[in-house]
């Protein structure tokens, strides 16, 4: 039997994609915002498709602030864009 691939929804595009195609941004229990490369960090997470247009839209619309219920620092968006290079 084929192993089930976990799907997650991108908060910008609304697409359901395998976790490997998404990046997770997490608000930890301490209130810090981090990019979760392992997919296992503790805390409340939001997923973004690995796409420059999606990251730009996330920065502009501030959608992560709503999903994570906190102010997402600009440095997080900068790190996301760096990861695509």
C-alpha positions in Angstrom: 0.0 0.0 0.0 1.3 3.5 -0.9 2.2 5.7 2.0 -0.2 8.6 2.5 1.4 12.0 1.7 0.4 14.6 4.2 -1.2 17.6 2.4 -1.3 21.1 3.8 -3.0 24.3 2.6 -1.0 27.3 1.5 -2.4 30.4 3.4 -2.0 32.5 0.2 -2.9 30.4 -2.8 -5.3 28.1 -0.9 -3.8 25.1 -2.8 -3.5 21.8 -1.0 0.1 20.6 -1.5 2.5 17.9 -0.1 4.4 19.3 2.9 7.7 19.0 0.9 6.4 21.8 -1.4 5.6 24.2 1.4 7.5 26.2 4.0 6.1 26.4 7.5 6.3 29.6 9.5 5.7 29.0 13.3 4.8 31.1 16.3 6.5 29.3 19.2 4.8 29.0 22.6 7.3 31.8 23.7 5.8 34.1 21.0 8.8 34.0 18.6 8.2 33.7 14.9 10.5 31.2 13.1 10.8 29.5 9.8 10.4 25.8 10.5 12.6 23.8 8.2 12.1 20.4 10.0 8.3 20.7 10.1 8.4 19.6 13.7 8.8 22.8 15.8 6.4 23.3 18.6 3.8 26.0 18.1 1.1 27.4 15.8 2.1 27.1 12.1 1.1 28.5 8.7 2.2 27.1 5.4 3.4 29.0 2.3 4.1 27.6 -1.1 7.7 27.8 -2.1 7.2 30.5 -4.7 8.5 34.1 -4.9 5.1 35.5 -5.9 3.5 33.8 -2.9 6.1 35.2 -0.5 5.6 38.7 -2.0 1.9 38.4 -1.6 2.3 37.3 2.0 4.5 40.3 2.8 2.1 42.7 1.2 -1.1 41.3 2.6 0.3 40.6 6.1 -1.7 37.3 6.1 0.8 35.6 8.4 0.1 38.2 11.1 -3.5 37.1 11.0 -2.8 33.4 10.9 -0.2 33.5 13.7 -1.9 36.2 15.7 1.3 38.2 16.1 3.4 40.7 14.3 5.7 38.9 11.9 9.1 40.6 11.6 10.3 41.8 8.2 13.4 39.6 8.7 11.2 36.5 8.4 10.1 37.6 4.9 13.7 38.4 4.0 14.8 34.9 5.1 12.0 33.4 3.0 13.1 35.2 -0.1 16.7 34.2 0.6 15.7 30.5 0.7 14.4 30.6 -2.9 17.8 31.8 -4.3 
